[in-house]
Amino acid sequence: MRTEAENAARVVVIGAGMAGARLAARVPGVTVIGEETHAPYNRVLLAEVLAGRYEPDVIALPPAETRRGVRVVRIDRAERQVLCDDGSATGYERLVLATGSNPVLPPLRGLGPTLPDGVHPFRTLDDCLALRAAARPGVRAVVIGGGLLGVSAARALAECGAQVVLAQQGEHLMERQLDAEAAGMLRGHLEALGVEVHTECRVRGLRCTDGAAPAVRAVELADGYELEAEITVLACGVRPRAGLAQAAGLEVRRGVVVDDELRTSDPYIHAVGDCAEHDGTVYGLAGAALEQADVLAEVLTGRPARYGGTRALTRLTLRSPSAGPGVAGTPAGLDLAAFGDSRPLPGDDVIRLADATRGAYRTVVVRGDRLAGGVLFGDLAAVGTLARTWQDDDPLPADMSLLHLLTNDGGF
């Protein structure tokens, strides 16, 4: 009888992020090629490294056979080889694209292909370490983007002692996950940490010093107002890294198109994680990347498995600054969770509980006999049951009071 290792084809993975590392941990003999010189790490915890809570070694993932600091420049589908910038060529029987995503660089005046000094994306461990080195106490920092990444960066910079302004173009923070009331509570928490929050605030450009090495000095808003900045963080979203796939002639829309076995338009090439587009969706979430890697591991080792999409839960924990809760008016911390669609449609039932004294807020949206989504802020005791009910897409009991959904056991 052939062993599992013998059943597995020679698998080469391009990308040493969370999806690539997860796949390598589950499929014997996988070769991972990664551009970064660091060992694979948990990208979700970068804000904790920025805040100084963790050192980089704490967020490292289990070791795998990884060629570090090597960039794949071309895929030769005819010869089934990947060609690298160090001149090497590596053959494959199955190739997996786990190339992740790039930070979106907004079209701002003063922002070119080479970033001015003091302007930082926040996507990789190198980005994080460069930002941490620059974030000395009292430095003026502007974070552009009020999504999950921007909120995490703003909180971490505040913990470093920076004077932080968060500029969000939308009506409220974390618009993709939170309703207006929960976003307002999040804003209040950030402001209590010393973060100045501006919503419905459109950034027009950067004002930089002149010369061969320009450095940022201010962020210019559309209304003409300027925010002084020695550090500017770009947290404007991400875009799938699909250039290699496109150059190789694979089908690419927003991301690299894959089927339920995470297979691209070439039967010998798969894609997982932020670069993959499944059933019209690019998830850009760690949970989806890990779930895709788990399904692909089964496929590559000859077991029947299919990926049907991910129903992802977003969680965010904001702790108090290192000064501790003894500082007057400083909150001890904040926990929030969001899942599904928390924005009701006509005909939906909305159940909402708020406890201003405890700083707790819960809301769920029920569509027909299914849980469509929800937000929990402060007290997450019910989140496990609610999230499982939503993820399983189970019908709610017909005789259950909807108010019971917001009790500590999720109504069950």
Contacts in CASP RR format, 6 or more apart in sequence:
PFRMAT RR
TARGET T0000
AUTHOR 0000-0000-0000
METHOD contacts of the structure
MODEL  1
MRTEAENAARVVVIGAGMAGARLAARVPGVTVIGEETHAPYNRVLLAEVL
AGRYEPDVIALPPAETRRGVRVVRIDRAERQVLCDDGSATGYERLVLATG
SNPVLPPLRGLGPTLPDGVHPFRTLDDCLALRAAARPGVRAVVIGGGLLG
VSAARALAECGAQVVLAQQGEHLMERQLDAEAAGMLRGHLEALGVEVHTE
CRVRGLRCTDGAAPAVRAVELADGYELEAEITVLACGVRPRAGLAQAAGL
EVRRGVVVDDELRTSDPYIHAVGDCAEHDGTVYGLAGAALEQADVLAEVL
TGRPARYGGTRALTRLTLRSPSAGPGVAGTPAGLDLAAFGDSRPLPGDDV
IRLADATRGAYRTVVVRGDRLAGGVLFGDLAAVGTLARTWQDDDPLPADM
SLLHLLTNDGGF
4 28 0 8 1.000
4 301 0 8 1.000
5 28 0 8 1.000
5 29 0 8 1.000
7 301 0 8 1.000
7 302 0 8 1.000
8 27 0 8 1.000
8 28 0 8 1.000
8 29 0 8 1.000
8 300 0 8 1.000
8 301 0 8 1.000
8 302 0 8 1.000
9 93 0 8 1.000
9 94 0 8 1.000
9 300 0 8 1.000
10 29 0 8 1.000
10 31 0 8 1.000
10 91 0 8 1.000
10 92 0 8 1.000
10 93 0 8 1.000
10 94 0 8 1.000
11 23 0 8 1.000
11 27 0 8 1.000
11 29 0 8 1.000
11 30 0 8 1.000
11 31 0 8 1.000
11 92 0 8 1.000
11 93 0 8 1.000
11 94 0 8 1.000
11 95 0 8 1.000
11 96 0 8 1.000
11 300 0 8 1.000
12 30 0 8 1.000
12 31 0 8 1.000
12 32 0 8 1.000
12 33 0 8 1.000
12 82 0 8 1.000
12 90 0 8 1.000
12 91 0 8 1.000
12 92 0 8 1.000
12 94 0 8 1.000
12 95 0 8 1.000
12 96 0 8 1.000
13 20 0 8 1.000
13 23 0 8 1.000
13 24 0 8 1.000
13 30 0 8 1.000
13 31 0 8 1.000
13 32 0 8 1.000
13 33 0 8 1.000
13 95 0 8 1.000
13 96 0 8 1.000
13 98 0 8 1.000
14 33 0 8 1.000
14 34 0 8 1.000
14 72 0 8 1.000
14 82 0 8 1.000
14 95 0 8 1.000
14 96 0 8 1.000
14 97 0 8 1.000
14 98 0 8 1.000
14 99 0 8 1.000
14 244 0 8 1.000
15 32 0 8 1.000
15 33 0 8 1.000
15 34 0 8 1.000
15 35 0 8 1.000
15 97 0 8 1.000
15 98 0 8 1.000
15 99 0 8 1.000
15 100 0 8 1.000
16 32 0 8 1.000
16 33 0 8 1.000
16 34 0 8 1.000
16 35 0 8 1.000
16 36 0 8 1.000
16 39 0 8 1.000
16 40 0 8 1.000
16 64 0 8 1.000
16 66 0 8 1.000
16 68 0 8 1.000
16 98 0 8 1.000
17 34 0 8 1.000
17 40 0 8 1.000
17 41 0 8 1.000
17 43 0 8 1.000
17 61 0 8 1.000
17 98 0 8 1.000
17 100 0 8 1.000
18 40 0 8 1.000
18 42 0 8 1.000
18 43 0 8 1.000
18 44 0 8 1.000
18 61 0 8 1.000
18 286 0 8 1.000
18 289 0 8 1.000
18 290 0 8 1.000
18 293 0 8 1.000
19 98 0 8 1.000
19 100 0 8 1.000
19 272 0 8 1.000
19 273 0 8 1.000
19 274 0 8 1.000
19 289 0 8 1.000
19 290 0 8 1.000
19 292 0 8 1.000
19 293 0 8 1.000
20 32 0 8 1.000
20 40 0 8 1.000
20 96 0 8 1.000
20 98 0 8 1.000
20 272 0 8 1.000
20 293 0 8 1.000
21 32 0 8 1.000
21 40 0 8 1.000
21 61 0 8 1.000
21 62 0 8 1.000
21 64 0 8 1.000
22 61 0 8 1.000
22 289 0 8 1.000
22 290 0 8 1.000
22 293 0 8 1.000
22 294 0 8 1.000
22 297 0 8 1.000
23 30 0 8 1.000
23 96 0 8 1.000
23 98 0 8 1.000
23 272 0 8 1.000
23 293 0 8 1.000
23 296 0 8 1.000
23 297 0 8 1.000
23 300 0 8 1.000
24 30 0 8 1.000
24 32 0 8 1.000
24 64 0 8 1.000
24 65 0 8 1.000
24 66 0 8 1.000
25 61 0 8 1.000
25 62 0 8 1.000
25 64 0 8 1.000
26 293 0 8 1.000
26 294 0 8 1.000
26 297 0 8 1.000
26 301 0 8 1.000
27 297 0 8 1.000
27 300 0 8 1.000
27 301 0 8 1.000
28 301 0 8 1.000
29 65 0 8 1.000
30 64 0 8 1.000
30 65 0 8 1.000
31 65 0 8 1.000
31 67 0 8 1.000
31 90 0 8 1.000
32 40 0 8 1.000
32 64 0 8 1.000
32 65 0 8 1.000
32 66 0 8 1.000
32 67 0 8 1.000
33 66 0 8 1.000
33 67 0 8 1.000
33 70 0 8 1.000
33 72 0 8 1.000
33 82 0 8 1.000
33 84 0 8 1.000
33 90 0 8 1.000
34 66 0 8 1.000
34 67 0 8 1.000
34 68 0 8 1.000
34 69 0 8 1.000
34 70 0 8 1.000
34 71 0 8 1.000
35 69 0 8 1.000
35 70 0 8 1.000
35 71 0 8 1.000
36 68 0 8 1.000
36 69 0 8 1.000
36 124 0 8 1.000
36 125 0 8 1.000
36 126 0 8 1.000
37 68 0 8 1.000
37 69 0 8 1.000
38 56 0 8 1.000
38 60 0 8 1.000
38 68 0 8 1.000
38 125 0 8 1.000
38 126 0 8 1.000
39 60 0 8 1.000
39 61 0 8 1.000
39 63 0 8 1.000
39 66 0 8 1.000
39 68 0 8 1.000
40 60 0 8 1.000
40 61 0 8 1.000
40 64 0 8 1.000
40 66 0 8 1.000
41 56 0 8 1.000
41 59 0 8 1.000
41 60 0 8 1.000
41 61 0 8 1.000
41 125 0 8 1.000
42 59 0 8 1.000
42 60 0 8 1.000
42 61 0 8 1.000
43 123 0 8 1.000
43 286 0 8 1.000
44 286 0 8 1.000
45 54 0 8 1.000
45 58 0 8 1.000
45 59 0 8 1.000
46 59 0 8 1.000
46 122 0 8 1.000
46 125 0 8 1.000
46 127 0 8 1.000
46 128 0 8 1.000
47 152 0 8 1.000
47 153 0 8 1.000
47 155 0 8 1.000
47 156 0 8 1.000
48 54 0 8 1.000
48 59 0 8 1.000
48 156 0 8 1.000
49 55 0 8 1.000
49 56 0 8 1.000
49 58 0 8 1.000
49 59 0 8 1.000
49 125 0 8 1.000
49 128 0 8 1.000
49 129 0 8 1.000
49 132 0 8 1.000
50 122 0 8 1.000
50 128 0 8 1.000
50 131 0 8 1.000
50 132 0 8 1.000
50 135 0 8 1.000
50 153 0 8 1.000
50 156 0 8 1.000
50 157 0 8 1.000
50 160 0 8 1.000
51 155 0 8 1.000
51 156 0 8 1.000
51 159 0 8 1.000
51 160 0 8 1.000
52 132 0 8 1.000
52 156 0 8 1.000
52 159 0 8 1.000
52 160 0 8 1.000
53 159 0 8 1.000
53 319 0 8 1.000
56 125 0 8 1.000
56 129 0 8 1.000
59 125 0 8 1.000
70 84 0 8 1.000
70 85 0 8 1.000
70 86 0 8 1.000
70 88 0 8 1.000
71 84 0 8 1.000
71 85 0 8 1.000
72 82 0 8 1.000
72 83 0 8 1.000
72 84 0 8 1.000
72 85 0 8 1.000
72 244 0 8 1.000
73 83 0 8 1.000
73 84 0 8 1.000
73 85 0 8 1.000
74 82 0 8 1.000
74 83 0 8 1.000
74 244 0 8 1.000
74 247 0 8 1.000
74 248 0 8 1.000
75 81 0 8 1.000
75 82 0 8 1.000
75 83 0 8 1.000
75 95 0 8 1.000
75 244 0 8 1.000
75 245 0 8 1.000
75 247 0 8 1.000
75 248 0 8 1.000
75 269 0 8 1.000
76 82 0 8 1.000
76 83 0 8 1.000
76 89 0 8 1.000
77 248 0 8 1.000
77 249 0 8 1.000
77 266 0 8 1.000
77 268 0 8 1.000
77 269 0 8 1.000
79 91 0 8 1.000
80 91 0 8 1.000
80 92 0 8 1.000
80 93 0 8 1.000
80 95 0 8 1.000
80 268 0 8 1.000
81 89 0 8 1.000
81 90 0 8 1.000
81 91 0 8 1.000
81 92 0 8 1.000
82 89 0 8 1.000
82 90 0 8 1.000
82 91 0 8 1.000
82 92 0 8 1.000
82 95 0 8 1.000
83 89 0 8 1.000
84 90 0 8 1.000
92 268 0 8 1.000
93 268 0 8 1.000
94 268 0 8 1.000
94 269 0 8 1.000
94 270 0 8 1.000
94 300 0 8 1.000
95 268 0 8 1.000
95 269 0 8 1.000
95 270 0 8 1.000
96 269 0 8 1.000
96 270 0 8 1.000
96 271 0 8 1.000
96 272 0 8 1.000
96 296 0 8 1.000
97 244 0 8 1.000
97 245 0 8 1.000
97 256 0 8 1.000
97 264 0 8 1.000
97 269 0 8 1.000
97 270 0 8 1.000
97 271 0 8 1.000
97 272 0 8 1.000
97 275 0 8 1.000
97 276 0 8 1.000
98 271 0 8 1.000
98 272 0 8 1.000
98 273 0 8 1.000
98 275 0 8 1.000
98 289 0 8 1.000
98 293 0 8 1.000
99 240 0 8 1.000
99 241 0 8 1.000
99 242 0 8 1.000
99 244 0 8 1.000
99 245 0 8 1.000
99 274 0 8 1.000
99 275 0 8 1.000
100 240 0 8 1.000
100 241 0 8 1.000
100 273 0 8 1.000
100 274 0 8 1.000
100 275 0 8 1.000
101 123 0 8 1.000
101 238 0 8 1.000
101 239 0 8 1.000
101 240 0 8 1.000
101 241 0 8 1.000
101 274 0 8 1.000
101 275 0 8 1.000
101 284 0 8 1.000
102 123 0 8 1.000
102 238 0 8 1.000
102 239 0 8 1.000
102 241 0 8 1.000
103 121 0 8 1.000
103 122 0 8 1.000
103 123 0 8 1.000
103 234 0 8 1.000
103 235 0 8 1.000
103 236 0 8 1.000
103 237 0 8 1.000
103 238 0 8 1.000
103 239 0 8 1.000
104 234 0 8 1.000
104 236 0 8 1.000
104 237 0 8 1.000
104 238 0 8 1.000
104 239 0 8 1.000
105 111 0 8 1.000
105 112 0 8 1.000
105 115 0 8 1.000
105 121 0 8 1.000
105 234 0 8 1.000
105 236 0 8 1.000
106 144 0 8 1.000
106 203 0 8 1.000
106 234 0 8 1.000
106 236 0 8 1.000
108 203 0 8 1.000
108 204 0 8 1.000
108 205 0 8 1.000
108 206 0 8 1.000
109 204 0 8 1.000
109 205 0 8 1.000
109 206 0 8 1.000
109 220 0 8 1.000
110 116 0 8 1.000
110 205 0 8 1.000
110 206 0 8 1.000
110 207 0 8 1.000
110 208 0 8 1.000
111 119 0 8 1.000
111 205 0 8 1.000
111 206 0 8 1.000
115 121 0 8 1.000
116 206 0 8 1.000
116 208 0 8 1.000
116 214 0 8 1.000
116 215 0 8 1.000
116 216 0 8 1.000
117 213 0 8 1.000
117 214 0 8 1.000
117 215 0 8 1.000
117 216 0 8 1.000
118 134 0 8 1.000
118 215 0 8 1.000
118 216 0 8 1.000
118 230 0 8 1.000
118 231 0 8 1.000
118 232 0 8 1.000
119 206 0 8 1.000
119 216 0 8 1.000
119 232 0 8 1.000
119 234 0 8 1.000
120 127 0 8 1.000
120 130 0 8 1.000
120 131 0 8 1.000
120 134 0 8 1.000
120 231 0 8 1.000
120 232 0 8 1.000
120 233 0 8 1.000
120 234 0 8 1.000
121 127 0 8 1.000
121 233 0 8 1.000
121 234 0 8 1.000
122 128 0 8 1.000
122 131 0 8 1.000
122 149 0 8 1.000
122 150 0 8 1.000
122 153 0 8 1.000
122 233 0 8 1.000
122 234 0 8 1.000
122 235 0 8 1.000
123 238 0 8 1.000
131 153 0 8 1.000
131 157 0 8 1.000
131 231 0 8 1.000
131 233 0 8 1.000
132 160 0 8 1.000
134 230 0 8 1.000
134 231 0 8 1.000
135 141 0 8 1.000
135 157 0 8 1.000
135 160 0 8 1.000
135 161 0 8 1.000
135 162 0 8 1.000
135 231 0 8 1.000
136 160 0 8 1.000
136 161 0 8 1.000
136 162 0 8 1.000
137 160 0 8 1.000
137 161 0 8 1.000
137 162 0 8 1.000
138 161 0 8 1.000
138 162 0 8 1.000
138 163 0 8 1.000
139 161 0 8 1.000
139 162 0 8 1.000
139 163 0 8 1.000
139 230 0 8 1.000
139 231 0 8 1.000
140 162 0 8 1.000
140 163 0 8 1.000
140 165 0 8 1.000
140 228 0 8 1.000
140 229 0 8 1.000
140 230 0 8 1.000
140 231 0 8 1.000
141 157 0 8 1.000
141 162 0 8 1.000
141 163 0 8 1.000
141 164 0 8 1.000
141 165 0 8 1.000
141 229 0 8 1.000
141 230 0 8 1.000
141 231 0 8 1.000
141 232 0 8 1.000
141 233 0 8 1.000
142 164 0 8 1.000
142 165 0 8 1.000
142 166 0 8 1.000
142 167 0 8 1.000
142 219 0 8 1.000
142 227 0 8 1.000
142 229 0 8 1.000
142 231 0 8 1.000
142 232 0 8 1.000
142 233 0 8 1.000
143 150 0 8 1.000
143 153 0 8 1.000
143 154 0 8 1.000
143 157 0 8 1.000
143 164 0 8 1.000
143 165 0 8 1.000
143 166 0 8 1.000
143 167 0 8 1.000
143 232 0 8 1.000
143 233 0 8 1.000
143 235 0 8 1.000
144 167 0 8 1.000
144 203 0 8 1.000
144 219 0 8 1.000
144 232 0 8 1.000
144 233 0 8 1.000
144 234 0 8 1.000
144 235 0 8 1.000
144 236 0 8 1.000
145 166 0 8 1.000
145 167 0 8 1.000
145 168 0 8 1.000
145 169 0 8 1.000
145 235 0 8 1.000
145 236 0 8 1.000
145 237 0 8 1.000
146 154 0 8 1.000
146 166 0 8 1.000
146 167 0 8 1.000
146 168 0 8 1.000
146 170 0 8 1.000
146 173 0 8 1.000
146 174 0 8 1.000
146 235 0 8 1.000
147 168 0 8 1.000
147 173 0 8 1.000
147 174 0 8 1.000
147 175 0 8 1.000
147 176 0 8 1.000
147 235 0 8 1.000
147 237 0 8 1.000
148 174 0 8 1.000
148 176 0 8 1.000
148 177 0 8 1.000
148 314 0 8 1.000
148 316 0 8 1.000
149 235 0 8 1.000
149 237 0 8 1.000
150 166 0 8 1.000
150 233 0 8 1.000
150 235 0 8 1.000
151 166 0 8 1.000
151 173 0 8 1.000
151 174 0 8 1.000
151 186 0 8 1.000
151 190 0 8 1.000
151 316 0 8 1.000
151 318 0 8 1.000
152 316 0 8 1.000
153 233 0 8 1.000
153 235 0 8 1.000
154 164 0 8 1.000
154 166 0 8 1.000
154 190 0 8 1.000
154 195 0 8 1.000
155 190 0 8 1.000
155 193 0 8 1.000
155 195 0 8 1.000
155 318 0 8 1.000
157 164 0 8 1.000
157 231 0 8 1.000
157 233 0 8 1.000
158 164 0 8 1.000
158 190 0 8 1.000
158 193 0 8 1.000
158 194 0 8 1.000
158 195 0 8 1.000
158 321 0 8 1.000
159 193 0 8 1.000
159 319 0 8 1.000
159 321 0 8 1.000
159 322 0 8 1.000
161 321 0 8 1.000
162 231 0 8 1.000
164 194 0 8 1.000
164 195 0 8 1.000
164 196 0 8 1.000
165 195 0 8 1.000
165 196 0 8 1.000
165 197 0 8 1.000
165 198 0 8 1.000
165 219 0 8 1.000
165 227 0 8 1.000
165 229 0 8 1.000
166 173 0 8 1.000
166 190 0 8 1.000
166 195 0 8 1.000
166 196 0 8 1.000
166 197 0 8 1.000
166 198 0 8 1.000
167 198 0 8 1.000
167 201 0 8 1.000
167 203 0 8 1.000
167 219 0 8 1.000
167 221 0 8 1.000
167 227 0 8 1.000
168 197 0 8 1.000
168 198 0 8 1.000
168 199 0 8 1.000
168 200 0 8 1.000
168 201 0 8 1.000
169 200 0 8 1.000
169 201 0 8 1.000
169 202 0 8 1.000
169 203 0 8 1.000
170 199 0 8 1.000
170 200 0 8 1.000
170 201 0 8 1.000
171 180 0 8 1.000
171 199 0 8 1.000
171 200 0 8 1.000
172 178 0 8 1.000
172 180 0 8 1.000
172 183 0 8 1.000
172 184 0 8 1.000
172 187 0 8 1.000
172 199 0 8 1.000
173 183 0 8 1.000
173 184 0 8 1.000
173 186 0 8 1.000
173 187 0 8 1.000
173 190 0 8 1.000
173 197 0 8 1.000
173 199 0 8 1.000
174 183 0 8 1.000
174 186 0 8 1.000
174 338 0 8 1.000
175 183 0 8 1.000
177 314 0 8 1.000
177 338 0 8 1.000
177 342 0 8 1.000
177 375 0 8 1.000
178 186 0 8 1.000
178 336 0 8 1.000
178 338 0 8 1.000
178 342 0 8 1.000
178 375 0 8 1.000
179 342 0 8 1.000
179 343 0 8 1.000
179 363 0 8 1.000
179 375 0 8 1.000
181 352 0 8 1.000
181 354 0 8 1.000
181 361 0 8 1.000
181 363 0 8 1.000
182 336 0 8 1.000
182 338 0 8 1.000
182 342 0 8 1.000
182 361 0 8 1.000
182 363 0 8 1.000
182 375 0 8 1.000
182 377 0 8 1.000
185 359 0 8 1.000
185 361 0 8 1.000
185 377 0 8 1.000
186 334 0 8 1.000
186 336 0 8 1.000
186 377 0 8 1.000
187 197 0 8 1.000
187 199 0 8 1.000
188 197 0 8 1.000
189 318 0 8 1.000
189 331 0 8 1.000
189 333 0 8 1.000
189 334 0 8 1.000
190 197 0 8 1.000
190 318 0 8 1.000
191 197 0 8 1.000
192 329 0 8 1.000
192 330 0 8 1.000
192 331 0 8 1.000
193 318 0 8 1.000
193 320 0 8 1.000
193 321 0 8 1.000
193 330 0 8 1.000
193 331 0 8 1.000
201 221 0 8 1.000
202 221 0 8 1.000
202 222 0 8 1.000
203 219 0 8 1.000
203 220 0 8 1.000
203 221 0 8 1.000
203 222 0 8 1.000
204 220 0 8 1.000
204 221 0 8 1.000
204 222 0 8 1.000
204 224 0 8 1.000
205 219 0 8 1.000
205 220 0 8 1.000
206 216 0 8 1.000
206 218 0 8 1.000
206 219 0 8 1.000
206 220 0 8 1.000
206 229 0 8 1.000
206 232 0 8 1.000
207 216 0 8 1.000
207 217 0 8 1.000
207 218 0 8 1.000
207 219 0 8 1.000
207 220 0 8 1.000
207 226 0 8 1.000
208 214 0 8 1.000
208 215 0 8 1.000
208 216 0 8 1.000
208 217 0 8 1.000
209 215 0 8 1.000
209 217 0 8 1.000
216 229 0 8 1.000
216 230 0 8 1.000
216 231 0 8 1.000
216 232 0 8 1.000
217 228 0 8 1.000
217 229 0 8 1.000
217 230 0 8 1.000
218 226 0 8 1.000
218 227 0 8 1.000
218 228 0 8 1.000
218 229 0 8 1.000
219 226 0 8 1.000
219 227 0 8 1.000
219 229 0 8 1.000
219 232 0 8 1.000
220 226 0 8 1.000
221 227 0 8 1.000
238 274 0 8 1.000
238 284 0 8 1.000
240 254 0 8 1.000
240 255 0 8 1.000
240 256 0 8 1.000
240 274 0 8 1.000
240 275 0 8 1.000
240 276 0 8 1.000
240 277 0 8 1.000
240 282 0 8 1.000
241 274 0 8 1.000
241 275 0 8 1.000
242 252 0 8 1.000
242 255 0 8 1.000
242 256 0 8 1.000
242 275 0 8 1.000
243 252 0 8 1.000
245 252 0 8 1.000
245 255 0 8 1.000
245 256 0 8 1.000
245 264 0 8 1.000
245 269 0 8 1.000
245 271 0 8 1.000
245 275 0 8 1.000
246 252 0 8 1.000
248 266 0 8 1.000
248 269 0 8 1.000
249 265 0 8 1.000
250 256 0 8 1.000
250 257 0 8 1.000
250 264 0 8 1.000
250 265 0 8 1.000
250 266 0 8 1.000
250 269 0 8 1.000
251 257 0 8 1.000
251 264 0 8 1.000
251 265 0 8 1.000
252 277 0 8 1.000
253 277 0 8 1.000
253 280 0 8 1.000
254 277 0 8 1.000
254 280 0 8 1.000
254 282 0 8 1.000
255 275 0 8 1.000
255 276 0 8 1.000
255 277 0 8 1.000
255 282 0 8 1.000
256 264 0 8 1.000
256 271 0 8 1.000
256 275 0 8 1.000
256 276 0 8 1.000
256 277 0 8 1.000
257 264 0 8 1.000
257 265 0 8 1.000
257 277 0 8 1.000
257 280 0 8 1.000
258 264 0 8 1.000
258 270 0 8 1.000
258 271 0 8 1.000
258 272 0 8 1.000
258 276 0 8 1.000
258 277 0 8 1.000
258 278 0 8 1.000
259 278 0 8 1.000
260 278 0 8 1.000
260 306 0 8 1.000
260 307 0 8 1.000
260 308 0 8 1.000
261 270 0 8 1.000
261 295 0 8 1.000
261 296 0 8 1.000
261 299 0 8 1.000
261 305 0 8 1.000
261 306 0 8 1.000
261 307 0 8 1.000
262 270 0 8 1.000
262 271 0 8 1.000
262 272 0 8 1.000
262 276 0 8 1.000
262 278 0 8 1.000
262 292 0 8 1.000
262 295 0 8 1.000
262 296 0 8 1.000
262 299 0 8 1.000
262 307 0 8 1.000
263 269 0 8 1.000
263 270 0 8 1.000
264 270 0 8 1.000
264 271 0 8 1.000
270 296 0 8 1.000
270 299 0 8 1.000
270 300 0 8 1.000
272 289 0 8 1.000
272 292 0 8 1.000
272 293 0 8 1.000
272 296 0 8 1.000
273 283 0 8 1.000
273 284 0 8 1.000
273 288 0 8 1.000
273 289 0 8 1.000
273 292 0 8 1.000
273 293 0 8 1.000
274 282 0 8 1.000
274 283 0 8 1.000
274 284 0 8 1.000
274 289 0 8 1.000
276 282 0 8 1.000
276 292 0 8 1.000
278 292 0 8 1.000
278 307 0 8 1.000
278 308 0 8 1.000
278 309 0 8 1.000
279 308 0 8 1.000
279 309 0 8 1.000
281 309 0 8 1.000
283 289 0 8 1.000
283 310 0 8 1.000
283 312 0 8 1.000
285 310 0 8 1.000
285 312 0 8 1.000
285 314 0 8 1.000
287 310 0 8 1.000
287 312 0 8 1.000
288 309 0 8 1.000
288 310 0 8 1.000
288 312 0 8 1.000
291 307 0 8 1.000
291 309 0 8 1.000
291 310 0 8 1.000
292 307 0 8 1.000
292 310 0 8 1.000
295 305 0 8 1.000
295 306 0 8 1.000
295 307 0 8 1.000
296 305 0 8 1.000
296 307 0 8 1.000
298 304 0 8 1.000
298 305 0 8 1.000
299 305 0 8 1.000
311 339 0 8 1.000
311 340 0 8 1.000
311 390 0 8 1.000
311 391 0 8 1.000
311 393 0 8 1.000
312 339 0 8 1.000
313 337 0 8 1.000
313 338 0 8 1.000
313 339 0 8 1.000
313 383 0 8 1.000
313 387 0 8 1.000
313 391 0 8 1.000
314 337 0 8 1.000
314 338 0 8 1.000
314 339 0 8 1.000
315 335 0 8 1.000
315 336 0 8 1.000
315 337 0 8 1.000
315 380 0 8 1.000
315 383 0 8 1.000
316 334 0 8 1.000
316 335 0 8 1.000
316 336 0 8 1.000
316 337 0 8 1.000
317 333 0 8 1.000
317 334 0 8 1.000
317 335 0 8 1.000
318 333 0 8 1.000
318 334 0 8 1.000
318 335 0 8 1.000
319 333 0 8 1.000
320 327 0 8 1.000
320 330 0 8 1.000
320 331 0 8 1.000
320 332 0 8 1.000
320 333 0 8 1.000
321 327 0 8 1.000
321 330 0 8 1.000
323 330 0 8 1.000
324 330 0 8 1.000
325 331 0 8 1.000
325 332 0 8 1.000
334 377 0 8 1.000
334 378 0 8 1.000
335 377 0 8 1.000
335 378 0 8 1.000
335 379 0 8 1.000
335 380 0 8 1.000
336 375 0 8 1.000
336 376 0 8 1.000
336 377 0 8 1.000
336 378 0 8 1.000
336 380 0 8 1.000
337 375 0 8 1.000
337 376 0 8 1.000
337 380 0 8 1.000
337 383 0 8 1.000
337 387 0 8 1.000
338 374 0 8 1.000
338 375 0 8 1.000
338 376 0 8 1.000
339 373 0 8 1.000
339 374 0 8 1.000
339 386 0 8 1.000
339 387 0 8 1.000
339 390 0 8 1.000
339 391 0 8 1.000
340 372 0 8 1.000
340 373 0 8 1.000
340 374 0 8 1.000
340 390 0 8 1.000
341 365 0 8 1.000
341 372 0 8 1.000
341 373 0 8 1.000
342 363 0 8 1.000
342 365 0 8 1.000
342 373 0 8 1.000
342 374 0 8 1.000
342 375 0 8 1.000
343 365 0 8 1.000
344 350 0 8 1.000
344 365 0 8 1.000
344 372 0 8 1.000
345 367 0 8 1.000
348 365 0 8 1.000
348 366 0 8 1.000
348 367 0 8 1.000
348 368 0 8 1.000
348 372 0 8 1.000
349 365 0 8 1.000
349 366 0 8 1.000
349 367 0 8 1.000
349 368 0 8 1.000
349 402 0 8 1.000
350 363 0 8 1.000
350 364 0 8 1.000
350 365 0 8 1.000
350 366 0 8 1.000
351 363 0 8 1.000
351 364 0 8 1.000
351 366 0 8 1.000
351 402 0 8 1.000
351 403 0 8 1.000
351 405 0 8 1.000
351 406 0 8 1.000
352 361 0 8 1.000
352 362 0 8 1.000
352 363 0 8 1.000
353 360 0 8 1.000
353 361 0 8 1.000
353 362 0 8 1.000
353 363 0 8 1.000
353 406 0 8 1.000
354 360 0 8 1.000
354 361 0 8 1.000
354 362 0 8 1.000
355 361 0 8 1.000
355 379 0 8 1.000
358 378 0 8 1.000
358 379 0 8 1.000
359 377 0 8 1.000
359 378 0 8 1.000
360 377 0 8 1.000
360 378 0 8 1.000
360 379 0 8 1.000
361 375 0 8 1.000
361 376 0 8 1.000
361 377 0 8 1.000
361 378 0 8 1.000
362 375 0 8 1.000
362 376 0 8 1.000
362 377 0 8 1.000
362 379 0 8 1.000
362 382 0 8 1.000
362 406 0 8 1.000
363 374 0 8 1.000
363 375 0 8 1.000
364 371 0 8 1.000
364 373 0 8 1.000
364 374 0 8 1.000
364 386 0 8 1.000
364 405 0 8 1.000
364 406 0 8 1.000
365 371 0 8 1.000
365 372 0 8 1.000
365 373 0 8 1.000
365 374 0 8 1.000
366 372 0 8 1.000
366 396 0 8 1.000
366 402 0 8 1.000
366 405 0 8 1.000
369 395 0 8 1.000
369 396 0 8 1.000
369 398 0 8 1.000
370 393 0 8 1.000
370 394 0 8 1.000
370 395 0 8 1.000
370 396 0 8 1.000
371 386 0 8 1.000
371 389 0 8 1.000
371 390 0 8 1.000
371 396 0 8 1.000
371 405 0 8 1.000
372 390 0 8 1.000
373 390 0 8 1.000
374 386 0 8 1.000
374 390 0 8 1.000
376 382 0 8 1.000
376 383 0 8 1.000
376 386 0 8 1.000
381 408 0 8 1.000
382 405 0 8 1.000
382 406 0 8 1.000
382 407 0 8 1.000
382 408 0 8 1.000
382 409 0 8 1.000
382 410 0 8 1.000
382 411 0 8 1.000
384 410 0 8 1.000
385 409 0 8 1.000
385 410 0 8 1.000
385 411 0 8 1.000
385 412 0 8 1.000
386 405 0 8 1.000
386 410 0 8 1.000
389 396 0 8 1.000
389 410 0 8 1.000
389 412 0 8 1.000
396 402 0 8 1.000
396 405 0 8 1.000
400 411 0 8 1.000
404 410 0 8 1.000
404 411 0 8 1.000
405 411 0 8 1.000
END
